[in-house]
Amino acid sequence: MLVDPITAMWSDRLFQATLVVLLLAMVFTSLEYASRRIARSRRTSEAPVAVGAPAAEADGETEVAVAEPSPAGLTPDGGKPGRARVDRYGRIGVSLMILAALLHLGSIALRGLAAYRWPLGNMYEFVSALCMLAVAAWLVLVYRHPAIRPAGVFVLTPVVLLMFLAGTVLYLDAAPVVPALQSYWIIIHVTTITLASGMLLVSGVASLLFLMKRSGKPAVLAAKLPSAETLDRLAYRVTVLAFPLYTFAIIAGAAWAEAAWGRFWGWDPKEVVSFVAWVLYAAYLHARATAGWRTTRAAWINTAGFATIVFNLFFINMVVAGLHSYAGV
């Protein structure tokens, strides 16, 4: 028997449960974000004009510092009922994300057990694992930097969208992989690129939020985001961790290509776009160390790298024919 249908069914059920829990988490993180935004507006309208002061200046732009509320608090005037309610929304959202990550891990593990192989053999499985790793990366960041918790809704939005696409458009029944993927390299190469992509999703979202915060548009969303400095530092630190993994994944992919096709590089569309993304992320890290480029311009480069990975994931895999066309859709 090539596939265990019962185990595959439970994998699918856990995937569906994960999506439902993530939607609930998105509701509570949205409530936290909206409630804090309303409280911020009230506090700003009641505060003296002297509260704002130039906080950071880069690329010719000045940002006005506004005190960020602590994760456990909302207002400095002792508004405990509202403060507790908003904090409860955030804690419930994080708890649901933890539950979703555990359910998701179970779904991926059962998928592999059902098909008797490593569960990263097609786009459905790749996107599923990418989303789980993105959520896990965000949870680690929230644990280390609780002040960024209100921005969780912006991370969950692309994750939920990708999960929906994976469960509908990209879904495939559990089955053995094509012969070209029956190699130990799938564990090394695909796992590493999935981990790096999940982390870079978080980095890309952080850079997008940084650009939104810096521009102040749309004002209804930008007003309540963490400080631009926090978002910029978050994007940079995640990329610093993800870039070596992405580099190793490309090298491992080249080694696999030599073993499978007799060459390290063949100008396959996915190889080319992956290399373009690598160049963009290398340029981003370099820009962060270059005067005049380290904030807004660097963030645009990071955003371009994130867009390239999304383009590689969907357009190259699903539209362009190549040696890496294993989407199955």
ZADO-1210 file (C-alpha; in nm, 4 decimals, padded with zeros to 6 digits):
<atoms>
<atom x="00.0000" y="00.0000" z="00.0000" code="MET" pos="1"/>
<atom x="00.1598" y="00.3269" z="-00.1163" code="LEU" pos="2"/>
<atom x="-00.0640" y="00.5568" z="00.0910" code="VAL" pos="3"/>
<atom x="-00.2448" y="00.5178" z="00.4209" code="ASP" pos="4"/>
<atom x="-00.5869" y="00.6775" z="00.3501" code="PRO" pos="5"/>
<atom x="-00.6909" y="00.7031" z="00.7150" code="ILE" pos="6"/>
<atom x="-00.3745" y="00.8868" z="00.8162" code="THR" pos="7"/>
<atom x="-00.4064" y="01.1092" z="00.5079" code="ALA" pos="8"/>
<atom x="-00.7646" y="01.1920" z="00.6050" code="MET" pos="9"/>
<atom x="-00.6595" y="01.2973" z="00.9553" code="TRP" pos="10"/>
<atom x="-00.3823" y="01.5091" z="00.8065" code="SER" pos="11"/>
<atom x="-00.6405" y="01.6929" z="00.5984" code="ASP" pos="12"/>
<atom x="-00.8707" y="01.7336" z="00.8996" code="ARG" pos="13"/>
<atom x="-00.5887" y="01.8851" z="01.1049" code="LEU" pos="14"/>
<atom x="-00.5058" y="02.1191" z="00.8179" code="PHE" pos="15"/>
<atom x="-00.8671" y="02.2370" z="00.8081" code="GLN" pos="16"/>
<atom x="-00.8716" y="02.2759" z="01.1863" code="ALA" pos="17"/>
<atom x="-00.5521" y="02.4802" z="01.1633" code="THR" pos="18"/>
<atom x="-00.7100" y="02.7181" z="00.9159" code="LEU" pos="19"/>
<atom x="-01.0156" y="02.7636" z="01.1391" code="VAL" pos="20"/>
<atom x="-00.7992" y="02.8328" z="01.4452" code="VAL" pos="21"/>
<atom x="-00.5857" y="03.0798" z="01.2488" code="LEU" pos="22"/>
<atom x="-00.9006" y="03.2632" z="01.1398" code="LEU" pos="23"/>
<atom x="-01.0064" y="03.2880" z="01.5045" code="LEU" pos="24"/>
<atom x="-00.6593" y="03.4113" z="01.5964" code="ALA" pos="25"/>
<atom x="-00.6887" y="03.6706" z="01.3219" code="MET" pos="26"/>
<atom x="-01.0189" y="03.7901" z="01.4708" code="VAL" pos="27"/>
<atom x="-00.8691" y="03.8387" z="01.8168" code="PHE" pos="28"/>
<atom x="-00.5501" y="04.0023" z="01.6907" code="THR" pos="29"/>
<atom x="-00.7683" y="04.2370" z="01.4853" code="SER" pos="30"/>
<atom x="-00.9716" y="04.3204" z="01.7959" code="LEU" pos="31"/>
<atom x="-00.6534" y="04.3929" z="01.9871" code="GLU" pos="32"/>
<atom x="-00.5188" y="04.6127" z="01.7101" code="TYR" pos="33"/>
<atom x="-00.8448" y="04.8050" z="01.6639" code="ALA" pos="34"/>
<atom x="-00.8991" y="04.8558" z="02.0372" code="SER" pos="35"/>
<atom x="-00.5470" y="04.9856" z="02.0899" code="ARG" pos="36"/>
<atom x="-00.5839" y="05.2161" z="01.7912" code="ARG" pos="37"/>
<atom x="-00.8990" y="05.3681" z="01.9392" code="ILE" pos="38"/>
<atom x="-00.7294" y="05.4119" z="02.2753" code="ALA" pos="39"/>
<atom x="-00.4248" y="05.5671" z="02.1067" code="ARG" pos="40"/>
<atom x="-00.6503" y="05.8201" z="01.9324" code="SER" pos="41"/>
<atom x="-00.8205" y="05.9136" z="02.2595" code="ARG" pos="42"/>
<atom x="-00.4923" y="05.9479" z="02.4440" code="ARG" pos="43"/>
<atom x="-00.3415" y="06.1579" z="02.1654" code="THR" pos="44"/>
<atom x="-00.6387" y="06.3949" z="02.1622" code="SER" pos="45"/>
<atom x="-00.6154" y="06.4438" z="02.5388" code="GLU" pos="46"/>
<atom x="-00.2358" y="06.4653" z="02.5640" code="ALA" pos="47"/>
<atom x="-00.0418" y="06.7952" z="02.5524" code="PRO" pos="48"/>
<atom x="00.1146" y="06.8948" z="02.2254" code="VAL" pos="49"/>
<atom x="00.4613" y="06.8528" z="02.3771" code="ALA" pos="50"/>
<atom x="00.4261" y="06.4757" z="02.3828" code="VAL" pos="51"/>
<atom x="00.5544" y="06.4455" z="02.0258" code="GLY" pos="52"/>
<atom x="00.9227" y="06.4985" z="01.9669" code="ALA" pos="53"/>
<atom x="01.1569" y="06.4208" z="01.6790" code="PRO" pos="54"/>
<atom x="01.2686" y="06.0632" z="01.7377" code="ALA" pos="55"/>
<atom x="01.4554" y="05.9491" z="01.4336" code="ALA" pos="56"/>
<atom x="01.5807" y="06.1068" z="01.1163" code="GLU" pos="57"/>
<atom x="01.6972" y="05.9081" z="00.8166" code="ALA" pos="58"/>
<atom x="01.6929" y="05.9561" z="00.4423" code="ASP" pos="59"/>
<atom x="01.5855" y="06.3135" z="00.4986" code="GLY" pos="60"/>
<atom x="01.2727" y="06.2104" z="00.6887" code="GLU" pos="61"/>
<atom x="01.1781" y="06.2832" z="01.0480" code="THR" pos="62"/>
<atom x="00.9506" y="06.0637" z="01.2500" code="GLU" pos="63"/>
<atom x="00.7574" y="06.1893" z="01.5504" code="VAL" pos="64"/>
<atom x="00.7895" y="05.9634" z="01.8498" code="ALA" pos="65"/>
<atom x="00.4691" y="05.8494" z="02.0144" code="VAL" pos="66"/>
<atom x="00.4870" y="05.6401" z="02.3262" code="ALA" pos="67"/>
<atom x="00.4025" y="05.2812" z="02.2493" code="GLU" pos="68"/>
<atom x="00.1588" y="05.1107" z="02.4857" code="PRO" pos="69"/>
<atom x="00.2970" y="04.8169" z="02.6753" code="SER" pos="70"/>
<atom x="00.1568" y="04.4754" z="02.5870" code="PRO" pos="71"/>
<atom x="-00.0130" y="04.4606" z="02.9243" code="ALA" pos="72"/>
<atom x="-00.1383" y="04.8174" z="02.9235" code="GLY" pos="73"/>
<atom x="-00.3358" y="05.0581" z="02.7173" code="LEU" pos="74"/>
<atom x="-00.3565" y="05.3925" z="02.8886" code="THR" pos="75"/>
<atom x="-00.1426" y="05.5598" z="03.1531" code="PRO" pos="76"/>
<atom x="-00.4418" y="05.6894" z="03.3469" code="ASP" pos="77"/>
<atom x="-00.5348" y="05.3652" z="03.5148" code="GLY" pos="78"/>
<atom x="-00.8051" y="05.2538" z="03.2718" code="GLY" pos="79"/>
<atom x="-00.7771" y="04.8978" z="03.3966" code="LYS" pos="80"/>
<atom x="-01.0993" y="04.7488" z="03.2522" code="PRO" pos="81"/>
<atom x="-01.0154" y="04.8529" z="02.8970" code="GLY" pos="82"/>
<atom x="-00.6517" y="04.7704" z="02.9449" code="ARG" pos="83"/>
<atom x="-00.7299" y="04.4194" z="03.0640" code="ALA" pos="84"/>
<atom x="-00.9763" y="04.3605" z="02.7835" code="ARG" pos="85"/>
<atom x="-00.7333" y="04.4618" z="02.5097" code="VAL" pos="86"/>
<atom x="-00.4535" y="04.2606" z="02.6659" code="ASP" pos="87"/>
<atom x="-00.6869" y="03.9614" z="02.6842" code="ARG" pos="88"/>
<atom x="-00.7588" y="03.9899" z="02.3115" code="TYR" pos="89"/>
<atom x="-00.3864" y="03.9782" z="02.2400" code="GLY" pos="90"/>
<atom x="-00.3196" y="03.6874" z="02.4710" code="ARG" pos="91"/>
<atom x="-00.6059" y="03.4868" z="02.3240" code="ILE" pos="92"/>
<atom x="-00.4743" y="03.5603" z="01.9756" code="GLY" pos="93"/>
<atom x="-00.1265" y="03.4356" z="02.0658" code="VAL" pos="94"/>
<atom x="-00.2677" y="03.1271" z="02.2390" code="SER" pos="95"/>
<atom x="-00.4703" y="03.0427" z="01.9294" code="LEU" pos="96"/>
<atom x="-00.1615" y="03.0844" z="01.7130" code="MET" pos="97"/>
<atom x="00.0279" y="02.8406" z="01.9343" code="ILE" pos="98"/>
<atom x="-00.2593" y="02.5928" z="01.9077" code="LEU" pos="99"/>
<atom x="-00.2694" y="02.6402" z="01.5301" code="ALA" pos="100"/>
<atom x="00.1059" y="02.5782" z="01.5028" code="ALA" pos="101"/>
<atom x="00.0738" y="02.2523" z="01.6972" code="LEU" pos="102"/>
<atom x="-00.2227" y="02.1356" z="01.4879" code="LEU" pos="103"/>
<atom x="-00.0354" y="02.2328" z="01.1738" code="HIS" pos="104"/>
<atom x="00.2728" y="02.0395" z="01.2790" code="LEU" pos="105"/>
<atom x="00.0510" y="01.7361" z="01.3354" code="GLY" pos="106"/>
<atom x="-00.1033" y="01.7769" z="00.9910" code="SER" pos="107"/>
<atom x="00.2380" y="01.7889" z="00.8229" code="ILE" pos="108"/>
<atom x="00.3691" y="01.4924" z="01.0210" code="ALA" pos="109"/>
<atom x="00.0626" y="01.2807" z="00.9396" code="LEU" pos="110"/>
<atom x="00.0943" y="01.3761" z="00.5739" code="ARG" pos="111"/>
<atom x="00.4439" y="01.2310" z="00.5682" code="GLY" pos="112"/>
<atom x="00.3374" y="00.9186" z="00.7542" code="LEU" pos="113"/>
<atom x="00.0437" y="00.8686" z="00.5181" code="ALA" pos="114"/>
<atom x="00.2609" y="00.8822" z="00.2068" code="ALA" pos="115"/>
<atom x="00.5687" y="00.7146" z="00.3624" code="TYR" pos="116"/>
<atom x="00.7951" y="01.0018" z="00.2568" code="ARG" pos="117"/>
<atom x="00.9196" y="01.3472" z="00.3520" code="TRP" pos="118"/>
<atom x="00.6105" y="01.5764" z="00.3423" code="PRO" pos="119"/>
<atom x="00.7501" y="01.8420" z="00.1081" code="LEU" pos="120"/>
<atom x="00.6876" y="01.6910" z="-00.2334" code="GLY" pos="121"/>
<atom x="00.4490" y="01.9408" z="-00.3972" code="ASN" pos="122"/>
<atom x="00.3273" y="02.2997" z="-00.3707" code="MET" pos="123"/>
<atom x="00.0459" y="02.2163" z="-00.1296" code="TYR" pos="124"/>
<atom x="00.2894" y="02.0655" z="00.1169" code="GLU" pos="125"/>
<atom x="00.5507" y="02.3357" z="00.0621" code="PHE" pos="126"/>
<atom x="00.3056" y="02.6220" z="00.1210" code="VAL" pos="127"/>
<atom x="00.1573" y="02.4420" z="00.4196" code="SER" pos="128"/>
<atom x="00.4982" y="02.4009" z="00.5842" code="ALA" pos="129"/>
<atom x="00.5987" y="02.7573" z="00.4922" code="LEU" pos="130"/>
<atom x="00.2918" y="02.8948" z="00.6716" code="CYS" pos="131"/>
<atom x="00.3566" y="02.6874" z="00.9813" code="MET" pos="132"/>
<atom x="00.7170" y="02.8065" z="00.9980" code="LEU" pos="133"/>
<atom x="00.6114" y="03.1694" z="00.9447" code="ALA" pos="134"/>
<atom x="00.3687" y="03.1459" z="01.2368" code="VAL" pos="135"/>
<atom x="00.6346" y="02.9769" z="01.4510" code="ALA" pos="136"/>
<atom x="00.8864" y="03.2484" z="01.3655" code="ALA" pos="137"/>
<atom x="00.6356" y="03.5181" z="01.4583" code="TRP" pos="138"/>
<atom x="00.5598" y="03.3494" z="01.7915" code="LEU" pos="139"/>
<atom x="00.9306" y="03.3441" z="01.8746" code="VAL" pos="140"/>
<atom x="00.9559" y="03.7141" z="01.7914" code="LEU" pos="141"/>
<atom x="00.6516" y="03.7986" z="02.0039" code="VAL" pos="142"/>
<atom x="00.8023" y="03.6064" z="02.2943" code="TYR" pos="143"/>
<atom x="01.1267" y="03.8029" z="02.2650" code="ARG" pos="144"/>
<atom x="00.9663" y="04.1386" z="02.1783" code="HIS" pos="145"/>
<atom x="00.6123" y="04.1567" z="02.3252" code="PRO" pos="146"/>
<atom x="00.5604" y="04.5138" z="02.2019" code="ALA" pos="147"/>
<atom x="00.5196" y="04.3909" z="01.8427" code="ILE" pos="148"/>
<atom x="00.2230" y="04.1684" z="01.9301" code="ARG" pos="149"/>
<atom x="-00.0452" y="04.4071" z="01.7916" code="PRO" pos="150"/>
<atom x="00.1068" y="04.3694" z="01.4429" code="ALA" pos="151"/>
<atom x="00.0249" y="03.9976" z="01.4410" code="GLY" pos="152"/>
<atom x="-00.2860" y="04.0528" z="01.2307" code="VAL" pos="153"/>
<atom x="-00.0646" y="04.1679" z="00.9420" code="PHE" pos="154"/>
<atom x="00.1391" y="03.8468" z="00.9593" code="VAL" pos="155"/>
<atom x="-00.1703" y="03.6283" z="00.9836" code="LEU" pos="156"/>
<atom x="-00.3318" y="03.7898" z="00.6791" code="THR" pos="157"/>
<atom x="-00.0866" y="03.6482" z="00.4178" code="PRO" pos="158"/>
<atom x="-00.0592" y="03.3235" z="00.6138" code="VAL" pos="159"/>
<atom x="-00.4360" y="03.2664" z="00.6109" code="VAL" pos="160"/>
<atom x="-00.4522" y="03.3594" z="00.2424" code="LEU" pos="161"/>
<atom x="-00.1737" y="03.1147" z="00.1567" code="LEU" pos="162"/>
<atom x="-00.3375" y="02.8443" z="00.3685" code="MET" pos="163"/>
<atom x="-00.6664" y="02.8947" z="00.1845" code="PHE" pos="164"/>
<atom x="-00.4935" y="02.8720" z="-00.1531" code="LEU" pos="165"/>
<atom x="-00.3051" y="02.5627" z="-00.0405" code="ALA" pos="166"/>
<atom x="-00.6225" y="02.3904" z="00.0742" code="GLY" pos="167"/>
<atom x="-00.8172" y="02.4728" z="-00.2417" code="THR" pos="168"/>
<atom x="-00.6184" y="02.5569" z="-00.5548" code="VAL" pos="169"/>
<atom x="-00.2964" y="02.3746" z="-00.4635" code="LEU" pos="170"/>
<atom x="-00.4361" y="02.0757" z="-00.2794" code="TYR" pos="171"/>
<atom x="-00.3288" y="01.7267" z="-00.3877" code="LEU" pos="172"/>
<atom x="-00.4104" y="01.3919" z="-00.2330" code="ASP" pos="173"/>
<atom x="-00.1278" y="01.2251" z="-00.0448" code="ALA" pos="174"/>
<atom x="00.0760" y="01.0194" z="-00.2900" code="ALA" pos="175"/>
<atom x="00.4348" y="00.9150" z="-00.3653" code="PRO" pos="176"/>
<atom x="00.6535" y="01.1829" z="-00.5196" code="VAL" pos="177"/>
<atom x="00.7819" y="01.1775" z="-00.8748" code="VAL" pos="178"/>
<atom x="01.1101" y="00.9864" z="-00.9241" code="PRO" pos="179"/>
<atom x="01.3147" y="01.3043" z="-00.9541" code="ALA" pos="180"/>
<atom x="01.2243" y="01.3928" z="-00.5921" code="LEU" pos="181"/>
<atom x="01.3002" y="01.0511" z="-00.4465" code="GLN" pos="182"/>
<atom x="01.6299" y="01.1568" z="-00.2956" code="SER" pos="183"/>
<atom x="01.7692" y="01.2457" z="00.0443" code="TYR" pos="184"/>
<atom x="01.8372" y="01.5896" z="-00.1031" code="TRP" pos="185"/>
<atom x="01.4684" y="01.6737" z="-00.0670" code="ILE" pos="186"/>
<atom x="01.5136" y="01.6697" z="00.3098" code="ILE" pos="187"/>
<atom x="01.8170" y="01.8968" z="00.2932" code="ILE" pos="188"/>
<atom x="01.7287" y="02.1361" z="00.0121" code="HIS" pos="189"/>
<atom x="01.3512" y="02.1725" z="00.0331" code="VAL" pos="190"/>
<atom x="01.3365" y="02.1811" z="00.4129" code="THR" pos="191"/>
<atom x="01.5974" y="02.4553" z="00.4285" code="THR" pos="192"/>
<atom x="01.4361" y="02.6652" z="00.1561" code="ILE" pos="193"/>
<atom x="01.0988" y="02.6262" z="00.3285" code="THR" pos="194"/>
<atom x="01.2388" y="02.7419" z="00.6612" code="LEU" pos="195"/>
<atom x="01.4139" y="03.0383" z="00.4997" code="ALA" pos="196"/>
<atom x="01.1014" y="03.1350" z="00.3027" code="SER" pos="197"/>
<atom x="00.8828" y="03.1231" z="00.6132" code="GLY" pos="198"/>
<atom x="01.1208" y="03.3556" z="00.7958" code="MET" pos="199"/>
<atom x="01.1521" y="03.5869" z="00.4963" code="LEU" pos="200"/>
<atom x="00.7729" y="03.6150" z="00.4842" code="LEU" pos="201"/>
<atom x="00.7843" y="03.7664" z="00.8323" code="VAL" pos="202"/>
<atom x="01.0751" y="03.9904" z="00.7313" code="SER" pos="203"/>
<atom x="00.8905" y="04.1073" z="00.4201" code="GLY" pos="204"/>
<atom x="00.5771" y="04.1894" z="00.6176" code="VAL" pos="205"/>
<atom x="00.7866" y="04.3835" z="00.8703" code="ALA" pos="206"/>
<atom x="00.9439" y="04.5921" z="00.5918" code="SER" pos="207"/>
<atom x="00.6025" y="04.6614" z="00.4393" code="LEU" pos="208"/>
<atom x="00.4740" y="04.7753" z="00.7782" code="LEU" pos="209"/>
<atom x="00.7872" y="04.9880" z="00.8232" code="PHE" pos="210"/>
<atom x="00.7172" y="05.1648" z="00.4927" code="LEU" pos="211"/>
<atom x="00.3550" y="05.2115" z="00.5953" code="MET" pos="212"/>
<atom x="00.4576" y="05.3538" z="00.9323" code="LYS" pos="213"/>
<atom x="00.7179" y="05.5831" z="00.7803" code="ARG" pos="214"/>
<atom x="00.4779" y="05.7232" z="00.5207" code="SER" pos="215"/>
<atom x="00.1852" y="05.7398" z="00.7613" code="GLY" pos="216"/>
<atom x="-00.0490" y="05.6012" z="00.4964" code="LYS" pos="217"/>
<atom x="-00.3067" y="05.4695" z="00.5275" code="PRO" pos="218"/>
<atom x="-00.3307" y="05.6692" z="00.8487" code="ALA" pos="219"/>
<atom x="-00.5985" y="05.4476" z="00.9994" code="VAL" pos="220"/>
<atom x="-00.3544" y="05.1529" z="00.9964" code="LEU" pos="221"/>
<atom x="-00.0177" y="05.3230" z="01.0313" code="ALA" pos="222"/>
<atom x="-00.1070" y="05.5125" z="01.3487" code="ALA" pos="223"/>
<atom x="-00.1120" y="05.2051" z="01.5689" code="LYS" pos="224"/>
<atom x="00.1792" y="05.0088" z="01.4285" code="LEU" pos="225"/>
<atom x="00.4915" y="04.9590" z="01.6412" code="PRO" pos="226"/>
<atom x="00.7566" y="05.2248" z="01.5891" code="SER" pos="227"/>
<atom x="00.9313" y="05.2402" z="01.2542" code="ALA" pos="228"/>
<atom x="01.2634" y="05.1715" z="01.4253" code="GLU" pos="229"/>
<atom x="01.1237" y="04.8531" z="01.5834" code="THR" pos="230"/>
<atom x="00.9838" y="04.7256" z="01.2525" code="LEU" pos="231"/>
<atom x="01.3037" y="04.8053" z="01.0646" code="ASP" pos="232"/>
<atom x="01.5175" y="04.6303" z="01.3241" code="ARG" pos="233"/>
<atom x="01.2822" y="04.3310" z="01.3234" code="LEU" pos="234"/>
<atom x="01.3013" y="04.2933" z="00.9440" code="ALA" pos="235"/>
<atom x="01.6796" y="04.3175" z="00.9500" code="TYR" pos="236"/>
<atom x="01.7354" y="04.0659" z="01.2287" code="ARG" pos="237"/>
<atom x="01.5053" y="03.8075" z="01.0730" code="VAL" pos="238"/>
<atom x="01.6757" y="03.8472" z="00.7359" code="THR" pos="239"/>
<atom x="02.0179" y="03.8111" z="00.8963" code="VAL" pos="240"/>
<atom x="01.9066" y="03.4694" z="01.0228" code="LEU" pos="241"/>
<atom x="01.7199" y="03.3649" z="00.7089" code="ALA" pos="242"/>
<atom x="01.9787" y="03.4696" z="00.4499" code="PHE" pos="243"/>
<atom x="02.2428" y="03.2063" z="00.5406" code="PRO" pos="244"/>
<atom x="01.9698" y="02.9404" z="00.5300" code="LEU" pos="245"/>
<atom x="01.8558" y="03.0639" z="00.1903" code="TYR" pos="246"/>
<atom x="02.2160" y="03.0626" z="00.0682" code="THR" pos="247"/>
<atom x="02.2707" y="02.7081" z="00.1913" code="PHE" pos="248"/>
<atom x="01.9441" y="02.5982" z="00.0255" code="ALA" pos="249"/>
<atom x="02.0617" y="02.7322" z="-00.3113" code="ILE" pos="250"/>
<atom x="02.3967" y="02.5578" z="-00.2755" code="ILE" pos="251"/>
<atom x="02.2241" y="02.2332" z="-00.1756" code="ALA" pos="252"/>
<atom x="01.9914" y="02.2709" z="-00.4732" code="GLY" pos="253"/>
<atom x="02.2899" y="02.3059" z="-00.7036" code="ALA" pos="254"/>
<atom x="02.4442" y="01.9904" z="-00.5574" code="ALA" pos="255"/>
<atom x="02.1147" y="01.8049" z="-00.6067" code="TRP" pos="256"/>
<atom x="02.0941" y="01.9313" z="-00.9662" code="ALA" pos="257"/>
<atom x="02.4413" y="01.7965" z="-01.0354" code="GLU" pos="258"/>
<atom x="02.3446" y="01.4581" z="-00.8916" code="ALA" pos="259"/>
<atom x="02.0122" y="01.4437" z="-01.0783" code="ALA" pos="260"/>
<atom x="02.0856" y="01.6177" z="-01.4081" code="TRP" pos="261"/>
<atom x="02.4645" y="01.6215" z="-01.4315" code="GLY" pos="262"/>
<atom x="02.5086" y="01.9982" z="-01.3937" code="ARG" pos="263"/>
<atom x="02.5097" y="02.2505" z="-01.1094" code="PHE" pos="264"/>
<atom x="02.3435" y="02.5289" z="-01.3073" code="TRP" pos="265"/>
<atom x="02.1234" y="02.5145" z="-01.6145" code="GLY" pos="266"/>
<atom x="01.9465" y="02.8523" z="-01.6330" code="TRP" pos="267"/>
<atom x="01.6199" y="02.6905" z="-01.5369" code="ASP" pos="268"/>
<atom x="01.3586" y="02.9648" z="-01.4626" code="PRO" pos="269"/>
<atom x="01.3338" y="02.8699" z="-01.0942" code="LYS" pos="270"/>
<atom x="01.7115" y="02.8714" z="-01.0579" code="GLU" pos="271"/>
<atom x="01.7350" y="03.2160" z="-01.2159" code="VAL" pos="272"/>
<atom x="01.4583" y="03.3733" z="-01.0068" code="VAL" pos="273"/>
<atom x="01.5937" y="03.2142" z="-00.6883" code="SER" pos="274"/>
<atom x="01.9320" y="03.3673" z="-00.7645" code="PHE" pos="275"/>
<atom x="01.7706" y="03.7072" z="-00.8298" code="VAL" pos="276"/>
<atom x="01.6035" y="03.6846" z="-00.4886" code="ALA" pos="277"/>
<atom x="01.9386" y="03.5952" z="-00.3319" code="TRP" pos="278"/>
<atom x="02.1018" y="03.9009" z="-00.4933" code="VAL" pos="279"/>
<atom x="01.8213" y="04.1246" z="-00.3656" code="LEU" pos="280"/>
<atom x="01.8572" y="03.9997" z="-00.0098" code="TYR" pos="281"/>
<atom x="02.2350" y="04.0354" z="-00.0275" code="ALA" pos="282"/>
<atom x="02.1813" y="04.3913" z="-00.1525" code="ALA" pos="283"/>
<atom x="01.9398" y="04.4553" z="00.1345" code="TYR" pos="284"/>
<atom x="02.1915" y="04.3438" z="00.3972" code="LEU" pos="285"/>
<atom x="02.4576" y="04.5558" z="00.2300" code="HIS" pos="286"/>
<atom x="02.2234" y="04.8549" z="00.2122" code="ALA" pos="287"/>
<atom x="02.1516" y="04.8277" z="00.5851" code="ARG" pos="288"/>
<atom x="02.5200" y="04.8956" z="00.6433" code="ALA" pos="289"/>
<atom x="02.5412" y="05.1830" z="00.3941" code="THR" pos="290"/>
<atom x="02.4769" y="05.5426" z="00.4960" code="ALA" pos="291"/>
<atom x="02.1766" y="05.6895" z="00.3193" code="GLY" pos="292"/>
<atom x="02.0335" y="05.3476" z="00.2361" code="TRP" pos="293"/>
<atom x="01.9867" y="05.1804" z="00.5716" code="ARG" pos="294"/>
<atom x="01.6188" y="05.2645" z="00.6299" code="THR" pos="295"/>
<atom x="01.3590" y="05.3417" z="00.3635" code="THR" pos="296"/>
<atom x="01.5637" y="05.2431" z="00.0588" code="ARG" pos="297"/>
<atom x="01.6800" y="04.9219" z="00.2222" code="ALA" pos="298"/>
<atom x="01.3210" y="04.8385" z="00.3165" code="ALA" pos="299"/>
<atom x="01.2159" y="04.8725" z="-00.0468" code="TRP" pos="300"/>
<atom x="01.4916" y="04.6297" z="-00.1472" code="ILE" pos="301"/>
<atom x="01.3751" y="04.3813" z="00.1164" code="ASN" pos="302"/>
<atom x="01.0188" y="04.4179" z="-00.0075" code="THR" pos="303"/>
<atom x="01.1386" y="04.3514" z="-00.3634" code="ALA" pos="304"/>
<atom x="01.3112" y="04.0349" z="-00.2416" code="GLY" pos="305"/>
<atom x="00.9907" y="03.9188" z="-00.0747" code="PHE" pos="306"/>
<atom x="00.7925" y="03.9921" z="-00.3923" code="ALA" pos="307"/>
<atom x="01.0460" y="03.7891" z="-00.5934" code="THR" pos="308"/>
<atom x="00.9986" y="03.4878" z="-00.3664" code="ILE" pos="309"/>
<atom x="00.6194" y="03.5105" z="-00.4053" code="VAL" pos="310"/>
<atom x="00.6632" y="03.5417" z="-00.7830" code="PHE" pos="311"/>
<atom x="00.8908" y="03.2380" z="-00.7809" code="ASN" pos="312"/>
<atom x="00.6456" y="03.0412" z="-00.5701" code="LEU" pos="313"/>
<atom x="00.3376" y="03.0946" z="-00.7827" code="PHE" pos="314"/>
<atom x="00.4200" y="03.2223" z="-01.1314" code="PHE" pos="315"/>
<atom x="00.7342" y="03.0172" z="-01.1936" code="ILE" pos="316"/>
<atom x="00.5925" y="02.7001" z="-01.0396" code="ASN" pos="317"/>
<atom x="00.2482" y="02.7186" z="-01.1971" code="MET" pos="318"/>
<atom x="00.2886" y="02.9063" z="-01.5252" code="VAL" pos="319"/>
<atom x="00.6442" y="02.8680" z="-01.6543" code="VAL" pos="320"/>
<atom x="00.7537" y="02.5222" z="-01.7672" code="ALA" pos="321"/>
<atom x="01.0857" y="02.4046" z="-01.6325" code="GLY" pos="322"/>
<atom x="01.2738" y="02.1256" z="-01.4618" code="LEU" pos="323"/>
<atom x="01.1307" y="02.2362" z="-01.1264" code="HIS" pos="324"/>
<atom x="00.7655" y="02.2041" z="-01.2304" code="SER" pos="325"/>
<atom x="00.6464" y="01.9777" z="-00.9513" code="TYR" pos="326"/>
<atom x="00.3408" y="02.1766" z="-00.8439" code="ALA" pos="327"/>
<atom x="00.1022" y="01.9085" z="-00.9645" code="GLY" pos="328"/>
<atom x="-00.1676" y="02.1647" z="-01.0504" code="VAL" pos="329"/>
</atoms>
